[in-house]
Amino acid sequence: MSKSQFGVIGLGVMGKSLSLNIAEKGFKLSVYNRSEGEEANVVKDFLNQNTAFNNISGHTSIDSFIASLETPRKILMMIKAGSVVDAVIKQLEPYLNADDILIDGGNSHYLDTKNRYEALQKKGIHFIGCGISGGEEGARKGPSMMPGGNIHSYSLVAPILEKISARDKNNKACCCFIANNGAGHFVKMIHNGVEYSEMQLLAELYAIMSLTMSNEDISKVFSNWNKGDLSSYLLEITANILTKKEGNTYIVDTILDKAGNKGTGSWSSKTALEIGIPTTMMTSAVFARYLSSFKEKRVQLSQHFTKENRTPDIPNIKDLENAYRFARIINHQQGFDVINEAAKAYNWTINLSELARIWTNGCIIRSELMQQVSELFKNQTNLFDNIDIINQLKSLEPYIEEVIKSAISNRVPLDTFWSSYNYWVSMTSAKLPANIIQAQRDYFGAHTYQKIDAPLSQFFHTNW
């Protein structure tokens, strides 16, 4: 019997979906899952539920799984990030030969991926850290895939990865080699940071619109926006979420306002802090989730504020639409800016236009704006270098100002809208009050400062 062309370890939600995607594309596949405890029947159940596929073989033994694969072996691990990845790699190593390829398709931290890549490289084993976006549906029908590692190992698995990925508007695979070692997981991490901001923006719009509008009316506005340049996957699903009912009750009205997170958003913010790039929006979005978790304390403190009997004064729909348009451009600028800076720091050659292109379908942040960004990055590496973007943001500034004013008057927190506006104002201000900061630093710590009328290489100290 011929051996399998590809192997998948881990039959969780994503592992199952990707496995069916691979098999459906005609590749002979081996799948493995441990069979202890609650996972005793995972492989058997998976095979029984998918008898239409006769090109899948299931395994609960590493020995038989490895033996079922053609060489060089190509194995995708769909397992929980962290120490579990190291444990599985250690379990696999005795069975692997030089030129075998291990792919980590989870949300691993990019520095962990870099370390694993370097350690396995010394043993002649290829390691690919592959960001995968699209959720369960994307994994089944075609995700956006972001493989890093080295170009040689990518070329060996590209026929499979590109076949199972989503397609862009030109029917090209939403999958490409990102850059060396941990670059694939790095861009997936920033992708998730951008995603945090995009989700928070919509939540904030809902917060201010719901003061005077019903779920149905908000949904209609979002659906209308989704027909034009604001079109996105997240806008589409939020419109759907708002109208979903159980009986006569809107489901969204029954959901507790405590948002969860899995860490990739905070990783994005920490990394941006480390390399000195202001990603104010994704950081605000992370903190907004943290704030939401203090539900009991929020309820307690809210009792100090009685609602006045007055009609809320909210912006018109055009103001909200244009403020949203403004904030989304800033969010994308910040996300790609940190990727660009990290590429310099880690000596990665990342094609921003290609990266944006593979984010135009299959992934959670796919949108019409991402299509535009992909085109813009063919000539520039920073959105603020494009005069049309600058002029657009200038024209949109009055609208976000109105929305922020309304939020203040109605005591509605708009974390990411505020962050986008402050970032824009700071970045377009020739003079900021950082001279005071430098004087303070010199006063208490003799850290020195530069002068406006002296060479930048010259530093001064004052005996305050």
DORO-239548 format. One record per residue (C-alpha): residue number from 1; x, y, z. Coordinates in steps of 0.1 Angstrom, whole numbers, always signed. Layout:
<pts>
+------+-------+-------+-------+
! resi !    c1 !    c2 !    c3 !
+------+-------+-------+-------+
!  NUM !     X !     Y !     Z !
...
+------+-------+-------+-------+
</pts>
This chain:
<pts>
+------+-------+-------+-------+
! resi !    c1 !    c2 !    c3 !
+------+-------+-------+-------+
!    1 !    +0 !    +0 !    +0 !
!    2 !   +14 !   +34 !    -9 !
!    3 !   +24 !   +57 !   +19 !
!    4 !    +8 !   +90 !   +29 !
!    5 !   +21 !  +122 !   +14 !
!    6 !   +13 !  +142 !   +45 !
!    7 !    +7 !  +138 !   +82 !
!    8 !   -13 !  +157 !  +108 !
!    9 !    -8 !  +155 !  +146 !
!   10 !   -37 !  +167 !  +167 !
!   11 !   -73 !  +162 !  +159 !
!   12 !   -88 !  +192 !  +177 !
!   13 !  -112 !  +215 !  +159 !
!   14 !   -85 !  +230 !  +136 !
!   15 !   -67 !  +197 !  +131 !
!   16 !   -98 !  +179 !  +120 !
!   17 !  -108 !  +207 !   +96 !
!   18 !   -74 !  +210 !   +80 !
!   19 !   -72 !  +172 !   +77 !
!   20 !  -105 !  +171 !   +58 !
!   21 !   -93 !  +200 !   +36 !
!   22 !   -61 !  +181 !   +28 !
!   23 !   -79 !  +149 !   +20 !
!   24 !  -105 !  +166 !    -1 !
!   25 !   -78 !  +181 !   -22 !
!   26 !   -67 !  +145 !   -31 !
!   27 !   -36 !  +141 !    -9 !
!   28 !   -31 !  +107 !    +9 !
!   29 !   -31 !  +116 !   +46 !
!   30 !   -21 !  +101 !   +79 !
!   31 !   -36 !  +115 !  +111 !
!   32 !   -24 !  +109 !  +147 !
!   33 !   -39 !  +117 !  +181 !
!   34 !   -30 !  +104 !  +215 !
!   35 !   -56 !   +79 !  +229 !
!   36 !   -54 !   +86 !  +266 !
!   37 !   -84 !   +96 !  +288 !
!   38 !  -110 !  +116 !  +271 !
!   39 !   -92 !  +114 !  +239 !
!   40 !   -93 !   +76 !  +237 !
!   41 !  -116 !   +75 !  +207 !
!   42 !  -107 !  +107 !  +189 !
!   43 !   -91 !   +90 !  +159 !
!   44 !  -117 !   +62 !  +156 !
!   45 !  -146 !   +87 !  +158 !
!   46 !  -129 !  +110 !  +132 !
!   47 !  -125 !   +81 !  +108 !
!   48 !  -161 !   +68 !  +114 !
!   49 !  -175 !  +103 !  +109 !
!   50 !  -157 !  +108 !   +76 !
!   51 !  -160 !   +74 !   +58 !
!   52 !  -164 !   +92 !   +25 !
!   53 !  -126 !   +98 !   +25 !
!   54 !  -107 !   +66 !   +17 !
!   55 !   -74 !   +85 !   +15 !
!   56 !   -71 !   +90 !   +53 !
!   57 !   -54 !   +65 !   +77 !
!   58 !   -57 !   +70 !  +114 !
!   59 !   -31 !   +62 !  +141 !
!   60 !   -28 !   +63 !  +179 !
!   61 !    +8 !   +51 !  +179 !
!   62 !   +37 !   +74 !  +168 !
!   63 !   +56 !   +43 !  +154 !
!   64 !   +28 !   +34 !  +130 !
!   65 !   +21 !   +71 !  +122 !
!   66 !   +57 !   +78 !  +112 !
!   67 !   +60 !   +45 !   +93 !
!   68 !   +29 !   +54 !   +72 !
!   69 !   +46 !   +85 !   +58 !
!   70 !   +67 !   +88 !   +26 !
!   71 !  +101 !  +104 !   +30 !
!   72 !  +111 !  +131 !   +34 !
!   73 !   +82 !  +132 !   +59 !
!   74 !   +60 !  +162 !   +60 !
!   75 !   +42 !  +166 !   +94 !
!   76 !   +18 !  +193 !  +105 !
!   77 !   +14 !  +197 !  +143 !
!   78 !   -20 !  +212 !  +153 !
!   79 !   -15 !  +212 !  +190 !
!   80 !   -16 !  +237 !  +219 !
!   81 !   +13 !  +263 !  +219 !
!   82 !   +39 !  +262 !  +246 !
!   83 !   +56 !  +233 !  +263 !
!   84 !   +33 !  +208 !  +245 !
!   85 !   +50 !  +216 !  +212 !
!   86 !   +84 !  +209 !  +227 !
!   87 !   +72 !  +176 !  +242 !
!   88 !   +58 !  +164 !  +209 !
!   89 !   +90 !  +174 !  +191 !
!   90 !  +110 !  +154 !  +216 !
!   91 !   +87 !  +124 !  +211 !
!   92 !   +91 !  +126 !  +174 !
!   93 !  +128 !  +133 !  +171 !
!   94 !  +140 !   +96 !  +175 !
!   95 !  +119 !   +87 !  +145 !
!   96 !  +128 !  +115 !  +122 !
!   97 !  +156 !  +116 !   +96 !
!   98 !  +175 !  +145 !   +80 !
!   99 !  +154 !  +165 !   +56 !
!  100 !  +121 !  +156 !   +73 !
!  101 !   +98 !  +186 !   +78 !
!  102 !   +79 !  +195 !  +109 !
!  103 !   +53 !  +223 !  +107 !
!  104 !   +39 !  +240 !  +138 !
!  105 !    +5 !  +253 !  +128 !
!  106 !    -5 !  +266 !  +162 !
!  107 !    -2 !  +301 !  +177 !
!  108 !   +33 !  +296 !  +190 !
!  109 !   +54 !  +326 !  +201 !
!  110 !   +78 !  +336 !  +173 !
!  111 !  +109 !  +335 !  +195 !
!  112 !  +100 !  +299 !  +206 !
!  113 !   +97 !  +291 !  +169 !
!  114 !  +130 !  +307 !  +162 !
!  115 !  +147 !  +286 !  +189 !
!  116 !  +131 !  +254 !  +177 !
!  117 !  +140 !  +261 !  +141 !
!  118 !  +177 !  +266 !  +150 !
!  119 !  +178 !  +235 !  +173 !
!  120 !  +163 !  +212 !  +147 !
!  121 !  +184 !  +227 !  +119 !
!  122 !  +215 !  +214 !  +136 !
!  123 !  +201 !  +179 !  +133 !
!  124 !  +192 !  +184 !   +97 !
!  125 !  +155 !  +185 !  +103 !
!  126 !  +135 !  +213 !   +88 !
!  127 !  +111 !  +233 !  +110 !
!  128 !   +84 !  +256 !   +97 !
!  129 !   +64 !  +279 !  +120 !
!  130 !   +32 !  +285 !  +101 !
!  131 !    +6 !  +310 !  +111 !
!  132 !   -29 !  +298 !  +101 !
!  133 !   -59 !  +321 !  +102 !
!  134 !   -96 !  +316 !   +93 !
!  135 !  -109 !  +296 !  +123 !
!  136 !  -127 !  +263 !  +119 !
!  137 !  -145 !  +273 !   +86 !
!  138 !  -113 !  +287 !   +71 !
!  139 !   -93 !  +256 !   +80 !
!  140 !  -120 !  +234 !   +63 !
!  141 !  -126 !  +255 !   +32 !
!  142 !   -93 !  +273 !   +28 !
!  143 !   -73 !  +294 !   +54 !
!  144 !   -47 !  +321 !   +50 !
!  145 !   -14 !  +305 !   +57 !
!  146 !   +19 !  +322 !   +68 !
!  147 !   +48 !  +298 !   +67 !
!  148 !   +83 !  +308 !   +79 !
!  149 !  +115 !  +287 !   +82 !
!  150 !  +136 !  +286 !   +50 !
!  151 !  +127 !  +288 !   +14 !
!  152 !  +140 !  +253 !    +6 !
!  153 !  +118 !  +236 !   +32 !
!  154 !   +88 !  +257 !   +21 !
!  155 !   +93 !  +246 !   -15 !
!  156 !   +89 !  +210 !    -4 !
!  157 !   +55 !  +216 !   +13 !
!  158 !   +43 !  +244 !    -9 !
!  159 !   +23 !  +222 !   -33 !
!  160 !    +2 !  +210 !    -4 !
!  161 !    -1 !  +242 !   +16 !
!  162 !    -9 !  +263 !   -14 !
!  163 !   -35 !  +238 !   -26 !
!  164 !   -54 !  +239 !    +7 !
!  165 !   -52 !  +276 !   +13 !
!  166 !   -78 !  +302 !    +3 !
!  167 !   -77 !  +320 !   -30 !
!  168 !   -74 !  +357 !   -36 !
!  169 !   -94 !  +376 !   -62 !
!  170 !   -70 !  +364 !   -89 !
!  171 !   -73 !  +328 !   -78 !
!  172 !   -38 !  +329 !   -64 !
!  173 !   -31 !  +309 !   -31 !
!  174 !   -34 !  +330 !    +1 !
!  175 !    -2 !  +314 !   +12 !
!  176 !   +34 !  +324 !    +6 !
!  177 !   +68 !  +321 !   +22 !
!  178 !   +71 !  +349 !   +48 !
!  179 !  +108 !  +349 !   +58 !
!  180 !  +133 !  +329 !   +78 !
!  181 !  +129 !  +311 !  +112 !
!  182 !  +101 !  +327 !  +133 !
!  183 !   +87 !  +352 !  +108 !
!  184 !   +56 !  +332 !  +100 !
!  185 !   +45 !  +331 !  +136 !
!  186 !   +55 !  +367 !  +140 !
!  187 !   +32 !  +380 !  +113 !
!  188 !    +4 !  +358 !  +126 !
!  189 !    +9 !  +373 !  +160 !
!  190 !    +6 !  +409 !  +146 !
!  191 !   -24 !  +397 !  +125 !
!  192 !   -41 !  +388 !  +157 !
!  193 !   -32 !  +422 !  +172 !
!  194 !   -48 !  +439 !  +142 !
!  195 !   -78 !  +416 !  +147 !
!  196 !   -81 !  +426 !  +184 !
!  197 !   -84 !  +463 !  +173 !
!  198 !  -108 !  +456 !  +145 !
!  199 !  -131 !  +437 !  +169 !
!  200 !  -129 !  +464 !  +195 !
!  201 !  -137 !  +491 !  +171 !
!  202 !  -170 !  +473 !  +162 !
!  203 !  -177 !  +467 !  +199 !
!  204 !  -173 !  +504 !  +205 !
!  205 !  -195 !  +514 !  +176 !
!  206 !  -221 !  +490 !  +191 !
!  207 !  -217 !  +507 !  +225 !
!  208 !  -224 !  +542 !  +213 !
!  209 !  -251 !  +532 !  +187 !
!  210 !  -270 !  +510 !  +212 !
!  211 !  -278 !  +541 !  +233 !
!  212 !  -305 !  +550 !  +208 !
!  213 !  -306 !  +522 !  +183 !
!  214 !  -320 !  +486 !  +183 !
!  215 !  -299 !  +456 !  +175 !
!  216 !  -318 !  +453 !  +142 !
!  217 !  -311 !  +489 !  +133 !
!  218 !  -274 !  +486 !  +141 !
!  219 !  -272 !  +454 !  +121 !
!  220 !  -288 !  +472 !   +91 !
!  221 !  -262 !  +500 !   +93 !
!  222 !  -233 !  +475 !   +95 !
!  223 !  -248 !  +455 !   +66 !
!  224 !  -250 !  +486 !   +45 !
!  225 !  -214 !  +496 !   +53 !
!  226 !  -204 !  +461 !   +43 !
!  227 !  -215 !  +468 !    +7 !
!  228 !  -188 !  +493 !    +1 !
!  229 !  -151 !  +501 !    +9 !
!  230 !  -157 !  +492 !   +46 !
!  231 !  -165 !  +456 !   +37 !
!  232 !  -149 !  +430 !   +59 !
!  233 !  -154 !  +396 !   +74 !
!  234 !  -157 !  +410 !  +109 !
!  235 !  -182 !  +436 !   +99 !
!  236 !  -203 !  +410 !   +82 !
!  237 !  -204 !  +386 !  +111 !
!  238 !  -211 !  +414 !  +136 !
!  239 !  -241 !  +424 !  +116 !
!  240 !  -253 !  +387 !  +117 !
!  241 !  -245 !  +384 !  +154 !
!  242 !  -268 !  +413 !  +163 !
!  243 !  -299 !  +397 !  +148 !
!  244 !  -295 !  +361 !  +160 !
!  245 !  -322 !  +351 !  +184 !
!  246 !  -331 !  +322 !  +207 !
!  247 !  -368 !  +324 !  +209 !
!  248 !  -377 !  +361 !  +212 !
!  249 !  -344 !  +370 !  +228 !
!  250 !  -313 !  +384 !  +210 !
!  251 !  -284 !  +361 !  +219 !
!  252 !  -260 !  +390 !  +222 !
!  253 !  -281 !  +406 !  +249 !
!  254 !  -277 !  +374 !  +270 !
!  255 !  -239 !  +373 !  +268 !
!  256 !  -218 !  +384 !  +298 !
!  257 !  -196 !  +414 !  +290 !
!  258 !  -163 !  +398 !  +300 !
!  259 !  -141 !  +392 !  +270 !
!  260 !  -115 !  +364 !  +269 !
!  261 !   -81 !  +363 !  +252 !
!  262 !   -55 !  +338 !  +244 !
!  263 !   -24 !  +360 !  +247 !
!  264 !   -14 !  +368 !  +211 !
!  265 !   -28 !  +403 !  +214 !
!  266 !    -7 !  +410 !  +244 !
!  267 !   +23 !  +394 !  +227 !
!  268 !   +19 !  +419 !  +199 !
!  269 !   +19 !  +448 !  +223 !
!  270 !   +49 !  +436 !  +242 !
!  271 !   +69 !  +430 !  +210 !
!  272 !   +60 !  +465 !  +198 !
!  273 !   +72 !  +480 !  +231 !
!  274 !  +104 !  +461 !  +228 !
!  275 !  +112 !  +473 !  +193 !
!  276 !   +99 !  +508 !  +199 !
!  277 !   +69 !  +510 !  +176 !
!  278 !   +36 !  +526 !  +189 !
!  279 !    +8 !  +501 !  +184 !
!  280 !   -16 !  +521 !  +205 !
!  281 !   -47 !  +506 !  +190 !
!  282 !   -40 !  +470 !  +196 !
!  283 !   -27 !  +477 !  +230 !
!  284 !   -59 !  +496 !  +239 !
!  285 !   -79 !  +467 !  +225 !
!  286 !   -60 !  +443 !  +248 !
!  287 !   -65 !  +466 !  +278 !
!  288 !  -102 !  +469 !  +270 !
!  289 !  -105 !  +431 !  +273 !
!  290 !   -87 !  +432 !  +305 !
!  291 !  -110 !  +459 !  +318 !
!  292 !  -140 !  +439 !  +309 !
!  293 !  -129 !  +411 !  +331 !
!  294 !  -133 !  +432 !  +362 !
!  295 !  -171 !  +428 !  +359 !
!  296 !  -179 !  +427 !  +397 !
!  297 !  -158 !  +457 !  +404 !
!  298 !  -173 !  +476 !  +375 !
!  299 !  -208 !  +469 !  +387 !
!  300 !  -199 !  +480 !  +422 !
!  301 !  -184 !  +513 !  +410 !
!  302 !  -212 !  +520 !  +386 !
!  303 !  -235 !  +525 !  +415 !
!  304 !  -219 !  +558 !  +422 !
!  305 !  -232 !  +571 !  +389 !
!  306 !  -269 !  +576 !  +384 !
!  307 !  -281 !  +579 !  +348 !
!  308 !  -296 !  +613 !  +341 !
!  309 !  -330 !  +614 !  +325 !
!  310 !  -320 !  +629 !  +292 !
!  311 !  -318 !  +617 !  +256 !
!  312 !  -284 !  +606 !  +246 !
!  313 !  -267 !  +628 !  +221 !
!  314 !  -250 !  +605 !  +196 !
!  315 !  -233 !  +613 !  +163 !
!  316 !  -252 !  +607 !  +130 !
!  317 !  -245 !  +576 !  +110 !
!  318 !  -222 !  +594 !   +86 !
!  319 !  -200 !  +606 !  +115 !
!  320 !  -197 !  +571 !  +128 !
!  321 !  -190 !  +556 !   +94 !
!  322 !  -162 !  +580 !   +87 !
!  323 !  -147 !  +577 !  +122 !
!  324 !  -147 !  +540 !  +116 !
!  325 !  -130 !  +544 !   +82 !
!  326 !  -104 !  +567 !   +99 !
!  327 !   -96 !  +543 !  +127 !
!  328 !   -92 !  +513 !  +105 !
!  329 !   -66 !  +530 !   +83 !
!  330 !   -46 !  +539 !  +115 !
!  331 !   -49 !  +503 !  +127 !
!  332 !   -35 !  +488 !   +95 !
!  333 !    -7 !  +514 !   +95 !
!  334 !    +3 !  +505 !  +130 !
!  335 !    +2 !  +468 !  +124 !
!  336 !   +23 !  +468 !   +92 !
!  337 !   +47 !  +494 !  +108 !
!  338 !   +56 !  +470 !  +136 !
!  339 !   +61 !  +442 !  +110 !
!  340 !   +83 !  +464 !   +89 !
!  341 !  +105 !  +474 !  +119 !
!  342 !  +107 !  +438 !  +132 !
!  343 !  +119 !  +427 !   +97 !
!  344 !  +148 !  +451 !  +100 !
!  345 !  +156 !  +439 !  +136 !
!  346 !  +156 !  +402 !  +127 !
!  347 !  +170 !  +405 !   +92 !
!  348 !  +138 !  +392 !   +76 !
!  349 !  +129 !  +401 !   +40 !
!  350 !   +91 !  +404 !   +42 !
!  351 !   +72 !  +415 !   +12 !
!  352 !   +44 !  +436 !   +27 !
!  353 !   +23 !  +436 !    -4 !
!  354 !   +24 !  +398 !    -6 !
!  355 !   +16 !  +396 !   +31 !
!  356 !   -14 !  +419 !   +27 !
!  357 !   -25 !  +399 !    -3 !
!  358 !   -26 !  +366 !   +15 !
!  359 !   -47 !  +384 !   +42 !
!  360 !   -74 !  +393 !   +15 !
!  361 !   -91 !  +360 !   +19 !
!  362 !   -94 !  +331 !   +43 !
!  363 !   -83 !  +350 !   +74 !
!  364 !  -103 !  +368 !  +101 !
!  365 !   -90 !  +403 !   +90 !
!  366 !   -98 !  +399 !   +53 !
!  367 !  -114 !  +431 !   +40 !
!  368 !  -117 !  +455 !   +11 !
!  369 !   -92 !  +478 !   +29 !
!  370 !   -67 !  +449 !   +29 !
!  371 !   -70 !  +447 !    -9 !
!  372 !   -62 !  +484 !   -11 !
!  373 !   -33 !  +481 !   +13 !
!  374 !   -18 !  +452 !    -8 !
!  375 !   -18 !  +475 !   -38 !
!  376 !    -3 !  +505 !   -20 !
!  377 !   +26 !  +483 !    -6 !
!  378 !   +37 !  +476 !   -42 !
!  379 !   +53 !  +510 !   -42 !
!  380 !   +57 !  +519 !    -5 !
!  381 !   +64 !  +502 !   +29 !
!  382 !   +45 !  +528 !   +50 !
!  383 !    +9 !  +539 !   +45 !
!  384 !   +19 !  +574 !   +57 !
!  385 !   +42 !  +578 !   +27 !
!  386 !   +12 !  +578 !    +4 !
!  387 !    -3 !  +613 !    -1 !
!  388 !   -37 !  +600 !    -9 !
!  389 !   -38 !  +582 !   +25 !
!  390 !   -27 !  +614 !   +43 !
!  391 !   -53 !  +635 !   +25 !
!  392 !   -80 !  +609 !   +33 !
!  393 !   -72 !  +609 !   +70 !
!  394 !   -71 !  +647 !   +70 !
!  395 !  -106 !  +648 !   +55 !
!  396 !  -119 !  +622 !   +80 !
!  397 !  -104 !  +639 !  +111 !
!  398 !  -135 !  +661 !  +119 !
!  399 !  -157 !  +630 !  +120 !
!  400 !  -137 !  +611 !  +146 !
!  401 !  -135 !  +643 !  +166 !
!  402 !  -174 !  +644 !  +167 !
!  403 !  -176 !  +608 !  +177 !
!  404 !  -151 !  +613 !  +205 !
!  405 !  -170 !  +644 !  +218 !
!  406 !  -202 !  +624 !  +218 !
!  407 !  -185 !  +595 !  +237 !
!  408 !  -174 !  +619 !  +264 !
!  409 !  -208 !  +635 !  +268 !
!  410 !  -224 !  +601 !  +271 !
!  411 !  -197 !  +584 !  +293 !
!  412 !  -190 !  +558 !  +267 !
!  413 !  -154 !  +544 !  +266 !
!  414 !  -140 !  +543 !  +231 !
!  415 !  -105 !  +529 !  +238 !
!  416 !   -94 !  +522 !  +202 !
!  417 !  -111 !  +552 !  +186 !
!  418 !   -93 !  +575 !  +211 !
!  419 !   -60 !  +557 !  +205 !
!  420 !   -63 !  +561 !  +167 !
!  421 !   -70 !  +598 !  +170 !
!  422 !   -42 !  +605 !  +195 !
!  423 !   -17 !  +586 !  +174 !
!  424 !   -27 !  +605 !  +143 !
!  425 !   -24 !  +639 !  +160 !
!  426 !   +10 !  +630 !  +175 !
!  427 !   +24 !  +617 !  +143 !
!  428 !   +13 !  +648 !  +124 !
!  429 !   +25 !  +673 !  +151 !
!  430 !   +59 !  +689 !  +143 !
!  431 !   +64 !  +696 !  +181 !
!  432 !   +55 !  +674 !  +210 !
!  433 !   +61 !  +681 !  +247 !
!  434 !   +89 !  +656 !  +249 !
!  435 !  +114 !  +685 !  +256 !
!  436 !   +98 !  +686 !  +291 !
!  437 !  +104 !  +648 !  +295 !
!  438 !  +140 !  +652 !  +285 !
!  439 !  +145 !  +680 !  +310 !
!  440 !  +129 !  +660 !  +337 !
!  441 !  +152 !  +630 !  +329 !
!  442 !  +182 !  +652 !  +330 !
!  443 !  +171 !  +669 !  +362 !
!  444 !  +168 !  +637 !  +383 !
!  445 !  +191 !  +613 !  +365 !
!  446 !  +216 !  +634 !  +345 !
!  447 !  +205 !  +616 !  +313 !
!  448 !  +214 !  +646 !  +291 !
!  449 !  +194 !  +660 !  +263 !
!  450 !  +198 !  +673 !  +227 !
!  451 !  +193 !  +709 !  +216 !
!  452 !  +172 !  +722 !  +187 !
!  453 !  +201 !  +744 !  +175 !
!  454 !  +229 !  +718 !  +179 !
!  455 !  +239 !  +687 !  +159 !
!  456 !  +220 !  +656 !  +169 !
!  457 !  +252 !  +639 !  +178 !
!  458 !  +258 !  +664 !  +206 !
!  459 !  +243 !  +660 !  +241 !
!  460 !  +240 !  +685 !  +270 !
!  461 !  +236 !  +684 !  +307 !
!  462 !  +223 !  +712 !  +330 !
!  463 !  +231 !  +716 !  +367 !
!  464 !  +195 !  +722 !  +376 !
+------+-------+-------+-------+
</pts>
